[in-house]
Amino acid sequence: MRLEPEPAPAAMADRLELLVAQVEQRLIALAEALRERDVLAIELQAQELHQALASAVNAFIHAARHGGVPDAVRLRLARASAQLARQREALSRATAALDRAIDVLMPGANANAGQVYTANGLSKALPGRTSLNA
């Protein structure tokens, strides 16, 4: 088994810079997909962001064990991580709001069973009728 030589500190710093730039680009692309509400693009960008983050984390761990990580690059990754946390929180809030809206519009089987919405709002279903007309 042949081991690869350790990269020079400058080359390692350049690689870390490139990896952080890729994470930043994926965050920007994900934010744009979220703004556009493009489900397919959101899924694609989320996957690419996950891969970019995994690569960056692995490289940072390696760099930390073999000479350290430049402060400027560490700060950029920390900022990217904070941006990701903000996006995750915003998405979580939006998902919770959507879940609440769906619960109001389409009550579950246990909540208000037998009730439906009509053009005039919530009304009880007629006794003996189990189907809805569109």
N, CA, C and O atoms as CSV, one atom per row, in Angstrom:
chain,resi,resn,atom,element,x,y,z
A,1,MET,N,N,0.841,-1.173,0.000
A,1,MET,CA,C,0.000,0.000,0.000
A,1,MET,C,C,0.883,1.232,0.000
A,1,MET,O,O,1.783,1.364,0.830
A,2,ARG,N,N,0.624,2.125,-0.928
A,2,ARG,CA,C,1.427,3.328,-1.067
A,2,ARG,C,C,0.691,4.525,-0.475
A,2,ARG,O,O,-0.464,4.787,-0.812
A,3,LEU,N,N,1.362,5.237,0.397
A,3,LEU,CA,C,0.767,6.409,1.026
A,3,LEU,C,C,1.072,7.653,0.210
A,3,LEU,O,O,2.173,7.827,-0.313
A,4,GLU,N,N,0.069,8.511,0.116
A,4,GLU,CA,C,0.250,9.784,-0.582
A,4,GLU,C,C,1.059,10.716,0.317
A,4,GLU,O,O,0.866,10.711,1.533
A,5,PRO,N,N,1.957,11.512,-0.251
A,5,PRO,CA,C,2.694,12.470,0.575
A,5,PRO,C,C,1.751,13.549,1.106
A,5,PRO,O,O,0.772,13.922,0.460
A,6,GLU,N,N,2.074,14.029,2.283
A,6,GLU,CA,C,1.268,15.091,2.891
A,6,GLU,C,C,1.387,16.365,2.056
A,6,GLU,O,O,2.490,16.727,1.648
A,7,PRO,N,N,0.277,17.050,1.795
A,7,PRO,CA,C,0.358,18.297,1.042
A,7,PRO,C,C,1.036,19.381,1.870
A,7,PRO,O,O,0.986,19.374,3.100
A,8,ALA,N,N,1.658,20.295,1.177
A,8,ALA,CA,C,2.300,21.422,1.853
A,8,ALA,C,C,1.222,22.270,2.516
A,8,ALA,O,O,0.081,22.284,2.056
A,9,PRO,N,N,1.569,22.988,3.605
A,9,PRO,CA,C,0.567,23.812,4.289
A,9,PRO,C,C,-0.155,24.791,3.360
A,9,PRO,O,O,-1.357,25.008,3.512
A,10,ALA,N,N,0.554,25.377,2.415
A,10,ALA,CA,C,-0.089,26.319,1.494
A,10,ALA,C,C,-1.088,25.599,0.595
A,10,ALA,O,O,-2.176,26.114,0.339
A,11,ALA,N,N,-0.723,24.407,0.115
A,11,ALA,CA,C,-1.630,23.636,-0.732
A,11,ALA,C,C,-2.857,23.189,0.069
A,11,ALA,O,O,-3.972,23.173,-0.452
A,12,MET,N,N,-2.642,22.827,1.341
A,12,MET,CA,C,-3.750,22.421,2.189
A,12,MET,C,C,-4.687,23.601,2.432
A,12,MET,O,O,-5.908,23.440,2.408
A,13,ALA,N,N,-4.132,24.764,2.663
A,13,ALA,CA,C,-4.947,25.962,2.876
A,13,ALA,C,C,-5.743,26.296,1.618
A,13,ALA,O,O,-6.910,26.677,1.703
A,14,ASP,N,N,-5.112,26.154,0.449
A,14,ASP,CA,C,-5.815,26.411,-0.807
A,14,ASP,C,C,-6.973,25.428,-0.991
A,14,ASP,O,O,-8.056,25.813,-1.434
A,15,ARG,N,N,-6.742,24.165,-0.652
A,15,ARG,CA,C,-7.803,23.159,-0.781
A,15,ARG,C,C,-8.957,23.467,0.166
A,15,ARG,O,O,-10.123,23.334,-0.207
A,16,LEU,N,N,-8.635,23.879,1.389
A,16,LEU,CA,C,-9.682,24.240,2.346
A,16,LEU,C,C,-10.483,25.437,1.845
A,16,LEU,O,O,-11.707,25.473,1.967
A,17,GLU,N,N,-9.777,26.420,1.278
A,17,GLU,CA,C,-10.453,27.596,0.708
A,17,GLU,C,C,-11.439,27.171,-0.374
A,17,GLU,O,O,-12.577,27.640,-0.410
A,18,LEU,N,N,-10.996,26.285,-1.249
A,18,LEU,CA,C,-11.843,25.801,-2.343
A,18,LEU,C,C,-13.067,25.065,-1.792
A,18,LEU,O,O,-14.181,25.271,-2.273
A,19,LEU,N,N,-12.868,24.221,-0.798
A,19,LEU,CA,C,-13.983,23.471,-0.211
A,19,LEU,C,C,-14.984,24.382,0.474
A,19,LEU,O,O,-16.192,24.170,0.370
A,20,VAL,N,N,-14.493,25.395,1.173
A,20,VAL,CA,C,-15.397,26.347,1.826
A,20,VAL,C,C,-16.164,27.142,0.768
A,20,VAL,O,O,-17.355,27.406,0.930
A,21,ALA,N,N,-15.482,27.522,-0.308
A,21,ALA,CA,C,-16.155,28.247,-1.401
A,21,ALA,C,C,-17.267,27.384,-2.004
A,21,ALA,O,O,-18.332,27.897,-2.348
A,22,GLN,N,N,-17.024,26.086,-2.131
A,22,GLN,CA,C,-18.063,25.191,-2.657
A,22,GLN,C,C,-19.264,25.127,-1.706
A,22,GLN,O,O,-20.409,25.124,-2.158
A,23,VAL,N,N,-19.014,25.075,-0.408
A,23,VAL,CA,C,-20.103,25.079,0.569
A,23,VAL,C,C,-20.887,26.384,0.457
A,23,VAL,O,O,-22.118,26.374,0.452
A,24,GLU,N,N,-20.178,27.497,0.369
A,24,GLU,CA,C,-20.847,28.800,0.242
A,24,GLU,C,C,-21.702,28.861,-1.025
A,24,GLU,O,O,-22.824,29.366,-0.992
A,25,GLN,N,N,-21.178,28.351,-2.137
A,25,GLN,CA,C,-21.941,28.335,-3.388
A,25,GLN,C,C,-23.191,27.478,-3.267
A,25,GLN,O,O,-24.253,27.857,-3.761
A,26,ARG,N,N,-23.077,26.335,-2.618
A,26,ARG,CA,C,-24.238,25.454,-2.446
A,26,ARG,C,C,-25.285,26.113,-1.552
A,26,ARG,O,O,-26.482,25.957,-1.789
A,27,LEU,N,N,-24.846,26.853,-0.519
A,27,LEU,CA,C,-25.786,27.566,0.346
A,27,LEU,C,C,-26.545,28.631,-0.439
A,27,LEU,O,O,-27.751,28.802,-0.263
A,28,ILE,N,N,-25.837,29.337,-1.296
A,28,ILE,CA,C,-26.476,30.370,-2.124
A,28,ILE,C,C,-27.483,29.713,-3.074
A,28,ILE,O,O,-28.604,30.198,-3.227
A,29,ALA,N,N,-27.083,28.623,-3.702
A,29,ALA,CA,C,-27.977,27.925,-4.630
A,29,ALA,C,C,-29.207,27.370,-3.895
A,29,ALA,O,O,-30.315,27.417,-4.429
A,30,LEU,N,N,-29.020,26.852,-2.691
A,30,LEU,CA,C,-30.146,26.341,-1.916
A,30,LEU,C,C,-31.085,27.479,-1.520
A,30,LEU,O,O,-32.305,27.332,-1.596
A,31,ALA,N,N,-30.529,28.596,-1.104
A,31,ALA,CA,C,-31.365,29.747,-0.749
A,31,ALA,C,C,-32.186,30.205,-1.955
A,31,ALA,O,O,-33.360,30.545,-1.810
A,32,GLU,N,N,-31.588,30.215,-3.125
A,32,GLU,CA,C,-32.307,30.605,-4.339
A,32,GLU,C,C,-33.422,29.605,-4.652
A,32,GLU,O,O,-34.532,30.009,-4.999
A,33,ALA,N,N,-33.141,28.320,-4.532
A,33,ALA,CA,C,-34.165,27.303,-4.776
A,33,ALA,C,C,-35.317,27.436,-3.781
A,33,ALA,O,O,-36.479,27.259,-4.144
A,34,LEU,N,N,-34.992,27.747,-2.533
A,34,LEU,CA,C,-36.037,27.957,-1.526
A,34,LEU,C,C,-36.881,29.183,-1.859
A,34,LEU,O,O,-38.103,29.161,-1.715
A,35,ARG,N,N,-36.229,30.243,-2.303
A,35,ARG,CA,C,-36.964,31.456,-2.695
A,35,ARG,C,C,-37.900,31.178,-3.865
A,35,ARG,O,O,-39.021,31.682,-3.914
A,36,GLU,N,N,-37.422,30.368,-4.806
A,36,GLU,CA,C,-38.209,30.043,-5.996
A,36,GLU,C,C,-39.260,28.962,-5.721
A,36,GLU,O,O,-40.140,28.717,-6.546
A,37,ARG,N,N,-39.159,28.325,-4.563
A,37,ARG,CA,C,-40.051,27.229,-4.176
A,37,ARG,C,C,-40.028,26.102,-5.213
A,37,ARG,O,O,-41.054,25.510,-5.545
A,38,ASP,N,N,-38.833,25.835,-5.705
A,38,ASP,CA,C,-38.608,24.786,-6.705
A,38,ASP,C,C,-38.197,23.512,-5.967
A,38,ASP,O,O,-37.046,23.363,-5.557
A,39,VAL,N,N,-39.148,22.606,-5.807
A,39,VAL,CA,C,-38.937,21.413,-4.991
A,39,VAL,C,C,-37.779,20.564,-5.513
A,39,VAL,O,O,-36.948,20.099,-4.732
A,40,LEU,N,N,-37.721,20.362,-6.820
A,40,LEU,CA,C,-36.643,19.545,-7.379
A,40,LEU,C,C,-35.281,20.200,-7.166
A,40,LEU,O,O,-34.307,19.525,-6.833
A,41,ALA,N,N,-35.218,21.506,-7.357
A,41,ALA,CA,C,-33.953,22.220,-7.151
A,41,ALA,C,C,-33.567,22.210,-5.672
A,41,ALA,O,O,-32.386,22.098,-5.341
A,42,ILE,N,N,-34.543,22.324,-4.793
A,42,ILE,CA,C,-34.256,22.285,-3.352
A,42,ILE,C,C,-33.631,20.941,-2.997
A,42,ILE,O,O,-32.623,20.885,-2.293
A,43,GLU,N,N,-34.230,19.864,-3.486
A,43,GLU,CA,C,-33.712,18.523,-3.201
A,43,GLU,C,C,-32.290,18.366,-3.736
A,43,GLU,O,O,-31.409,17.867,-3.036
A,44,LEU,N,N,-32.073,18.792,-4.978
A,44,LEU,CA,C,-30.749,18.683,-5.598
A,44,LEU,C,C,-29.718,19.508,-4.834
A,44,LEU,O,O,-28.632,19.018,-4.528
A,45,GLN,N,N,-30.054,20.750,-4.529
A,45,GLN,CA,C,-29.111,21.624,-3.832
A,45,GLN,C,C,-28.834,21.135,-2.417
A,45,GLN,O,O,-27.710,21.250,-1.929
A,46,ALA,N,N,-29.850,20.591,-1.757
A,46,ALA,CA,C,-29.642,20.043,-0.409
A,46,ALA,C,C,-28.664,18.872,-0.450
A,46,ALA,O,O,-27.793,18.753,0.413
A,47,GLN,N,N,-28.811,18.002,-1.461
A,47,GLN,CA,C,-27.889,16.871,-1.597
A,47,GLN,C,C,-26.470,17.356,-1.892
A,47,GLN,O,O,-25.503,16.869,-1.306
A,48,GLU,N,N,-26.358,18.318,-2.801
A,48,GLU,CA,C,-25.028,18.838,-3.141
A,48,GLU,C,C,-24.398,19.562,-1.956
A,48,GLU,O,O,-23.190,19.468,-1.742
A,49,LEU,N,N,-25.210,20.283,-1.186
A,49,LEU,CA,C,-24.701,20.944,0.016
A,49,LEU,C,C,-24.214,19.905,1.015
A,49,LEU,O,O,-23.156,20.073,1.621
A,50,HIS,N,N,-24.971,18.843,1.188
A,50,HIS,CA,C,-24.568,17.780,2.109
A,50,HIS,C,C,-23.214,17.202,1.698
A,50,HIS,O,O,-22.345,16.997,2.545
A,51,GLN,N,N,-23.035,16.940,0.412
A,51,GLN,CA,C,-21.765,16.398,-0.075
A,51,GLN,C,C,-20.621,17.394,0.119
A,51,GLN,O,O,-19.521,17.018,0.523
A,52,ALA,N,N,-20.892,18.668,-0.174
A,52,ALA,CA,C,-19.856,19.695,-0.009
A,52,ALA,C,C,-19.460,19.834,1.461
A,52,ALA,O,O,-18.278,19.968,1.778
A,53,LEU,N,N,-20.446,19.801,2.355
A,53,LEU,CA,C,-20.148,19.891,3.786
A,53,LEU,C,C,-19.345,18.686,4.264
A,53,LEU,O,O,-18.398,18.832,5.036
A,54,ALA,N,N,-19.722,17.507,3.808
A,54,ALA,CA,C,-18.990,16.299,4.216
A,54,ALA,C,C,-17.533,16.378,3.765
A,54,ALA,O,O,-16.626,16.051,4.529
A,55,SER,N,N,-17.313,16.809,2.532
A,55,SER,CA,C,-15.941,16.945,2.031
A,55,SER,C,C,-15.161,17.978,2.832
A,55,SER,O,O,-14.001,17.761,3.184
A,56,ALA,N,N,-15.807,19.101,3.116
A,56,ALA,CA,C,-15.139,20.163,3.873
A,56,ALA,C,C,-14.797,19.702,5.285
A,56,ALA,O,O,-13.689,19.947,5.762
A,57,VAL,N,N,-15.719,19.048,5.949
A,57,VAL,CA,C,-15.474,18.584,7.317
A,57,VAL,C,C,-14.326,17.583,7.346
A,57,VAL,O,O,-13.451,17.661,8.209
A,58,ASN,N,N,-14.329,16.648,6.409
A,58,ASN,CA,C,-13.238,15.669,6.358
A,58,ASN,C,C,-11.890,16.352,6.133
A,58,ASN,O,O,-10.898,15.998,6.769
A,59,ALA,N,N,-11.857,17.321,5.235
A,59,ALA,CA,C,-10.609,18.038,4.962
A,59,ALA,C,C,-10.174,18.861,6.178
A,59,ALA,O,O,-8.982,18.946,6.473
A,60,PHE,N,N,-11.128,19.460,6.876
A,60,PHE,CA,C,-10.787,20.248,8.067
A,60,PHE,C,C,-10.252,19.345,9.174
A,60,PHE,O,O,-9.313,19.716,9.878
A,61,ILE,N,N,-10.836,18.182,9.330
A,61,ILE,CA,C,-10.335,17.238,10.344
A,61,ILE,C,C,-8.909,16.833,10.003
A,61,ILE,O,O,-8.037,16.815,10.871
A,62,HIS,N,N,-8.678,16.510,8.739
A,62,HIS,CA,C,-7.338,16.125,8.300
A,62,HIS,C,C,-6.351,17.277,8.520
A,62,HIS,O,O,-5.247,17.066,9.022
A,63,ALA,N,N,-6.752,18.486,8.144
A,63,ALA,CA,C,-5.873,19.650,8.294
A,63,ALA,C,C,-5.579,19.932,9.770
A,63,ALA,O,O,-4.458,20.296,10.125
A,64,ALA,N,N,-6.580,19.763,10.616
A,64,ALA,CA,C,-6.384,20.018,12.044
A,64,ALA,C,C,-5.369,19.039,12.644
A,64,ALA,O,O,-4.625,19.393,13.558
A,65,ARG,N,N,-5.344,17.826,12.133
A,65,ARG,CA,C,-4.416,16.813,12.631
A,65,ARG,C,C,-3.016,16.966,12.044
A,65,ARG,O,O,-2.048,16.442,12.596
A,66,HIS,N,N,-2.907,17.681,10.928
A,66,HIS,CA,C,-1.623,17.775,10.226
A,66,HIS,C,C,-1.212,19.217,9.973
A,66,HIS,O,O,-0.911,19.576,8.834
A,67,GLY,N,N,-1.194,20.016,10.962
A,67,GLY,CA,C,-0.660,21.358,10.785
A,67,GLY,C,C,-1.611,22.488,11.095
A,67,GLY,O,O,-1.172,23.631,11.228
A,68,GLY,N,N,-2.881,22.216,11.216
A,68,GLY,CA,C,-3.819,23.253,11.612
A,68,GLY,C,C,-4.563,23.879,10.447
A,68,GLY,O,O,-4.221,23.691,9.279
A,69,VAL,N,N,-5.585,24.623,10.807
A,69,VAL,CA,C,-6.462,25.286,9.850
A,69,VAL,C,C,-6.270,26.785,9.996
A,69,VAL,O,O,-6.319,27.312,11.107
A,70,PRO,N,N,-6.051,27.481,8.877
A,70,PRO,CA,C,-5.908,28.940,8.961
A,70,PRO,C,C,-7.172,29.579,9.557
A,70,PRO,O,O,-8.289,29.150,9.270
A,71,ASP,N,N,-6.977,30.601,10.381
A,71,ASP,CA,C,-8.109,31.248,11.052
A,71,ASP,C,C,-9.133,31.807,10.069
A,71,ASP,O,O,-10.335,31.708,10.314
A,72,ALA,N,N,-8.682,32.388,8.971
A,72,ALA,CA,C,-9.607,32.984,8.004
A,72,ALA,C,C,-10.533,31.919,7.406
A,72,ALA,O,O,-11.725,32.165,7.223
A,73,VAL,N,N,-9.994,30.755,7.106
A,73,VAL,CA,C,-10.800,29.678,6.531
A,73,VAL,C,C,-11.746,29.116,7.583
A,73,VAL,O,O,-12.902,28.816,7.287
A,74,ARG,N,N,-11.261,28.974,8.797
A,74,ARG,CA,C,-12.100,28.485,9.900
A,74,ARG,C,C,-13.285,29.434,10.114
A,74,ARG,O,O,-14.409,28.984,10.335
A,75,LEU,N,N,-13.033,30.741,10.048
A,75,LEU,CA,C,-14.092,31.735,10.220
A,75,LEU,C,C,-15.124,31.646,9.092
A,75,LEU,O,O,-16.326,31.743,9.340
A,76,ARG,N,N,-14.656,31.459,7.851
A,76,ARG,CA,C,-15.586,31.327,6.724
A,76,ARG,C,C,-16.470,30.098,6.884
A,76,ARG,O,O,-17.667,30.157,6.602
A,77,LEU,N,N,-15.900,28.993,7.330
A,77,LEU,CA,C,-16.701,27.789,7.533
A,77,LEU,C,C,-17.694,28.005,8.677
A,77,LEU,O,O,-18.828,27.531,8.606
A,78,ALA,N,N,-17.287,28.702,9.707
A,78,ALA,CA,C,-18.206,28.989,10.817
A,78,ALA,C,C,-19.364,29.864,10.341
A,78,ALA,O,O,-20.507,29.644,10.742
A,79,ARG,N,N,-19.083,30.848,9.496
A,79,ARG,CA,C,-20.153,31.692,8.939
A,79,ARG,C,C,-21.100,30.868,8.075
A,79,ARG,O,O,-22.317,31.035,8.153
A,80,ALA,N,N,-20.547,29.981,7.255
A,80,ALA,CA,C,-21.376,29.116,6.415
A,80,ALA,C,C,-22.246,28.215,7.280
A,80,ALA,O,O,-23.412,27.980,6.964
A,81,SER,N,N,-21.683,27.715,8.361
A,81,SER,CA,C,-22.436,26.873,9.281
A,81,SER,C,C,-23.581,27.655,9.922
A,81,SER,O,O,-24.684,27.129,10.074
A,82,ALA,N,N,-23.327,28.887,10.293
A,82,ALA,CA,C,-24.376,29.734,10.873
A,82,ALA,C,C,-25.475,30.018,9.849
A,82,ALA,O,O,-26.657,30.029,10.190
A,83,GLN,N,N,-25.085,30.246,8.599
A,83,GLN,CA,C,-26.074,30.486,7.545
A,83,GLN,C,C,-26.932,29.241,7.338
A,83,GLN,O,O,-28.146,29.347,7.161
A,84,LEU,N,N,-26.317,28.079,7.361
A,84,LEU,CA,C,-27.050,26.833,7.225
A,84,LEU,C,C,-28.042,26.668,8.379
A,84,LEU,O,O,-29.175,26.237,8.165
A,85,ALA,N,N,-27.630,27.003,9.576
A,85,ALA,CA,C,-28.522,26.912,10.734
A,85,ALA,C,C,-29.710,27.859,10.577
A,85,ALA,O,O,-30.835,27.506,10.929
A,86,ARG,N,N,-29.464,29.065,10.047
A,86,ARG,CA,C,-30.570,30.010,9.817
A,86,ARG,C,C,-31.537,29.467,8.768
A,86,ARG,O,O,-32.752,29.564,8.941
A,87,GLN,N,N,-31.011,28.896,7.681
A,87,GLN,CA,C,-31.878,28.326,6.650
A,87,GLN,C,C,-32.690,27.160,7.207
A,87,GLN,O,O,-33.879,27.033,6.918
A,88,ARG,N,N,-32.056,26.323,7.993
A,88,ARG,CA,C,-32.748,25.178,8.586
A,88,ARG,C,C,-33.866,25.653,9.513
A,88,ARG,O,O,-34.961,25.091,9.501
A,89,GLU,N,N,-33.599,26.669,10.303
A,89,GLU,CA,C,-34.611,27.212,11.223
A,89,GLU,C,C,-35.773,27.824,10.447
A,89,GLU,O,O,-36.931,27.608,10.803
A,90,ALA,N,N,-35.485,28.579,9.401
A,90,ALA,CA,C,-36.541,29.189,8.593
A,90,ALA,C,C,-37.399,28.112,7.927
A,90,ALA,O,O,-38.623,28.232,7.876
A,91,LEU,N,N,-36.762,27.076,7.424
A,91,LEU,CA,C,-37.494,25.976,6.801
A,91,LEU,C,C,-38.344,25.244,7.829
A,91,LEU,O,O,-39.467,24.840,7.529
A,92,SER,N,N,-37.828,25.072,9.016
A,92,SER,CA,C,-38.582,24.411,10.078
A,92,SER,C,C,-39.812,25.231,10.460
A,92,SER,O,O,-40.895,24.676,10.649
A,93,ARG,N,N,-39.650,26.551,10.573
A,93,ARG,CA,C,-40.798,27.421,10.886
A,93,ARG,C,C,-41.840,27.362,9.773
A,93,ARG,O,O,-43.037,27.288,10.052
A,94,ALA,N,N,-41.401,27.394,8.521
A,94,ALA,CA,C,-42.329,27.338,7.389
A,94,ALA,C,C,-43.068,26.005,7.367
A,94,ALA,O,O,-44.266,25.963,7.085
A,95,THR,N,N,-42.369,24.927,7.660
A,95,THR,CA,C,-42.991,23.611,7.685
A,95,THR,C,C,-44.029,23.525,8.797
A,95,THR,O,O,-45.111,22.974,8.596
A,96,ALA,N,N,-43.708,24.064,9.961
A,96,ALA,CA,C,-44.659,24.053,11.080
A,96,ALA,C,C,-45.903,24.880,10.742
A,96,ALA,O,O,-47.020,24.476,11.065
A,97,ALA,N,N,-45.718,26.020,10.102
A,97,ALA,CA,C,-46.857,26.857,9.712
A,97,ALA,C,C,-47.732,26.128,8.699
A,97,ALA,O,O,-48.959,26.177,8.783
A,98,LEU,N,N,-47.102,25.455,7.746
A,98,LEU,CA,C,-47.852,24.691,6.755
A,98,LEU,C,C,-48.613,23.551,7.422
A,98,LEU,O,O,-49.772,23.303,7.088
A,99,ASP,N,N,-47.980,22.863,8.351
A,99,ASP,CA,C,-48.654,21.774,9.072
A,99,ASP,C,C,-49.885,22.292,9.824
A,99,ASP,O,O,-50.932,21.646,9.824
A,100,ARG,N,N,-49.754,23.464,10.468
A,100,ARG,CA,C,-50.897,24.044,11.189
A,100,ARG,C,C,-52.019,24.396,10.219
A,100,ARG,O,O,-53.189,24.149,10.510
A,101,ALA,N,N,-51.669,24.973,9.063
A,101,ALA,CA,C,-52.682,25.330,8.071
A,101,ALA,C,C,-53.395,24.096,7.547
A,101,ALA,O,O,-54.613,24.113,7.368
A,102,ILE,N,N,-52.656,23.034,7.301
A,102,ILE,CA,C,-53.260,21.787,6.819
A,102,ILE,C,C,-54.181,21.204,7.878
A,102,ILE,O,O,-55.260,20.706,7.556
A,103,ASP,N,N,-53.764,21.259,9.149
A,103,ASP,CA,C,-54.608,20.750,10.234
A,103,ASP,C,C,-55.922,21.505,10.328
A,103,ASP,O,O,-56.956,20.911,10.636
A,104,VAL,N,N,-55.898,22.800,10.067
A,104,VAL,CA,C,-57.121,23.601,10.120
A,104,VAL,C,C,-58.023,23.269,8.932
A,104,VAL,O,O,-59.234,23.114,9.088
A,105,LEU,N,N,-57.428,23.162,7.753
A,105,LEU,CA,C,-58.213,22.919,6.547
A,105,LEU,C,C,-58.671,21.479,6.391
A,105,LEU,O,O,-59.741,21.218,5.839
A,106,MET,N,N,-57.869,20.551,6.872
A,106,MET,CA,C,-58.177,19.128,6.717
A,106,MET,C,C,-57.973,18.426,8.050
A,106,MET,O,O,-56.946,17.778,8.255
A,107,PRO,N,N,-58.931,18.547,8.954
A,107,PRO,CA,C,-58.762,17.928,10.271
A,107,PRO,C,C,-58.551,16.422,10.151
A,107,PRO,O,O,-59.070,15.768,9.247
A,108,GLY,N,N,-57.780,15.902,11.084
A,108,GLY,CA,C,-57.493,14.467,11.094
A,108,GLY,C,C,-58.718,13.657,11.446
A,108,GLY,O,O,-59.779,14.206,11.743
A,109,ALA,N,N,-58.564,12.350,11.412
A,109,ALA,CA,C,-59.688,11.449,11.678
A,109,ALA,C,C,-60.251,11.627,13.078
A,109,ALA,O,O,-61.452,11.447,13.278
A,110,ASN,N,N,-59.426,11.972,14.042
A,110,ASN,CA,C,-59.886,12.091,15.426
A,110,ASN,C,C,-60.445,13.471,15.741
A,110,ASN,O,O,-61.307,13.605,16.609
A,111,ALA,N,N,-59.973,14.481,15.060
A,111,ALA,CA,C,-60.415,15.847,15.348
A,111,ALA,C,C,-61.612,16.193,14.477
A,111,ALA,O,O,-61.521,16.130,13.251
A,112,ASN,N,N,-62.736,16.558,15.093
A,112,ASN,CA,C,-63.935,16.985,14.386
A,112,ASN,C,C,-64.388,15.952,13.353
A,112,ASN,O,O,-64.749,16.315,12.234
A,113,ALA,N,N,-64.371,14.692,13.714
A,113,ALA,CA,C,-64.746,13.629,12.780
A,113,ALA,C,C,-66.140,13.887,12.246
A,113,ALA,O,O,-67.047,14.241,12.999
A,114,GLY,N,N,-66.309,13.710,10.945
A,114,GLY,CA,C,-67.607,13.896,10.323
A,114,GLY,C,C,-67.871,15.313,9.874
A,114,GLY,O,O,-68.909,15.570,9.264
A,115,GLN,N,N,-66.982,16.240,10.146
A,115,GLN,CA,C,-67.171,17.626,9.729
A,115,GLN,C,C,-66.391,17.879,8.452
A,115,GLN,O,O,-65.323,17.303,8.241
A,116,VAL,N,N,-66.923,18.734,7.610
A,116,VAL,CA,C,-66.263,19.092,6.363
A,116,VAL,C,C,-66.365,20.587,6.145
A,116,VAL,O,O,-67.174,21.262,6.782
A,117,TYR,N,N,-65.547,21.102,5.246
A,117,TYR,CA,C,-65.617,22.499,4.878
A,117,TYR,C,C,-66.454,22.643,3.621
A,117,TYR,O,O,-66.331,21.859,2.680
A,118,THR,N,N,-67.301,23.653,3.621
A,118,THR,CA,C,-68.095,23.992,2.443
A,118,THR,C,C,-67.726,25.404,2.029
A,118,THR,O,O,-66.828,26.008,2.615
A,119,ALA,N,N,-68.400,25.929,1.039
A,119,ALA,CA,C,-68.138,27.301,0.598
A,119,ALA,C,C,-68.400,28.295,1.723
A,119,ALA,O,O,-67.815,29.378,1.742
A,120,ASN,N,N,-69.268,27.940,2.652
A,120,ASN,CA,C,-69.607,28.834,3.772
A,120,ASN,C,C,-68.792,28.562,5.024
A,120,ASN,O,O,-69.027,29.189,6.057
A,121,GLY,N,N,-67.846,27.648,4.956
A,121,GLY,CA,C,-67.021,27.350,6.114
A,121,GLY,C,C,-67.283,25.961,6.635
A,121,GLY,O,O,-67.810,25.107,5.922
A,122,LEU,N,N,-66.915,25.736,7.885
A,122,LEU,CA,C,-67.045,24.420,8.501
A,122,LEU,C,C,-68.506,24.112,8.758
A,122,LEU,O,O,-69.234,24.934,9.315
A,123,SER,N,N,-68.932,22.928,8.352
A,123,SER,CA,C,-70.294,22.493,8.659
A,123,SER,C,C,-70.272,21.004,8.939
A,123,SER,O,O,-69.383,20.281,8.487
A,124,LYS,N,N,-71.259,20.562,9.688
A,124,LYS,CA,C,-71.354,19.141,10.001
A,124,LYS,C,C,-71.848,18.398,8.771
A,124,LYS,O,O,-72.677,18.904,8.014
A,125,ALA,N,N,-71.326,17.185,8.581
A,125,ALA,CA,C,-71.806,16.344,7.488
A,125,ALA,C,C,-73.213,15.902,7.764
A,125,ALA,O,O,-73.599,15.750,8.923
A,126,LEU,N,N,-73.987,15.694,6.732
A,126,LEU,CA,C,-75.344,15.230,6.898
A,126,LEU,C,C,-75.336,13.800,7.419
A,126,LEU,O,O,-74.493,13.002,7.009
A,127,PRO,N,N,-76.261,13.461,8.320
A,127,PRO,CA,C,-76.297,12.091,8.849
A,127,PRO,C,C,-76.489,11.085,7.726
A,127,PRO,O,O,-77.304,11.297,6.828
A,128,GLY,N,N,-75.754,10.016,7.774
A,128,GLY,CA,C,-75.890,8.953,6.802
A,128,GLY,C,C,-75.142,9.206,5.506
A,128,GLY,O,O,-75.071,8.302,4.673
A,129,ARG,N,N,-74.583,10.385,5.293
A,129,ARG,CA,C,-73.850,10.686,4.059
A,129,ARG,C,C,-72.363,10.537,4.355
A,129,ARG,O,O,-71.860,11.134,5.307
A,130,THR,N,N,-71.671,9.768,3.570
A,130,THR,CA,C,-70.259,9.526,3.816
A,130,THR,C,C,-69.386,10.025,2.688
A,130,THR,O,O,-68.162,9.958,2.800
A,131,SER,N,N,-69.964,10.527,1.594
A,131,SER,CA,C,-69.139,10.997,0.496
A,131,SER,C,C,-69.268,12.499,0.355
A,131,SER,O,O,-70.245,13.103,0.799
A,132,LEU,N,N,-68.279,13.082,-0.261
A,132,LEU,CA,C,-68.252,14.528,-0.489
A,132,LEU,C,C,-68.427,14.773,-1.974
A,132,LEU,O,O,-67.892,14.029,-2.796
A,133,ASN,N,N,-69.162,15.795,-2.319
A,133,ASN,CA,C,-69.312,16.206,-3.717
A,133,ASN,C,C,-68.407,17.391,-3.963
A,133,ASN,O,O,-68.322,18.298,-3.136
A,134,ALA,N,N,-67.730,17.386,-5.096
A,134,ALA,CA,C,-66.820,18.479,-5.421
A,134,ALA,C,C,-67.564,19.627,-6.046
A,134,ALA,O,O,-66.959,20.643,-6.388
